[in-house]
Amino acid sequence: MTSPTSPRLISHLPSAGRDRMVQLSHETQFPKGARIFEEGRRADRFWIIRTGAVTLDLHVPGRRAAQVETLGPDKLLGWSWLFPPHTWHLGASALSPVRALEFDAEAVRQLCREEPVFGQELTRCVAEIIARRLHAARTRLLDLYGPQGSGLRL
């Protein structure tokens, strides 16, 4: 079982860095409908969702933003903070009231420099999340805008 200060998402990371990372966090909340971040703006923090749901969206020229994924408890919200130029690649809104752990991006990047084994493992973990999310976004956009959808057959 995961403790309230160590979400499952980071519980497998090397302990020294993980404990310091959790110490860098603080609890925050977003009301239903709150815009958490905007695509193209500076990514200077990230969150691990504790309760509630967040939708991720992507700007589509000439159309309404496309909702590409919904995130729930224990999911990482925001990965753009880790890689230059540190700008959001998607937008995010609270689908319901949200409680989350918030992390200062620069402080976590500094921790990664100080604890390279931790930094490498955190980067690997975030890269896996990015790969899954990019696949989900691609599939969703094909479903919305492709001539024959994603082509996935069940």
Summary of the structure (lengths in Angstrom):
residues: 154
radius of gyration: 16.1
end to end distance: 34.2
largest distance: 50.0
contacts: 448
relative contact order: 0.22
helix: 36%
strand: 27%
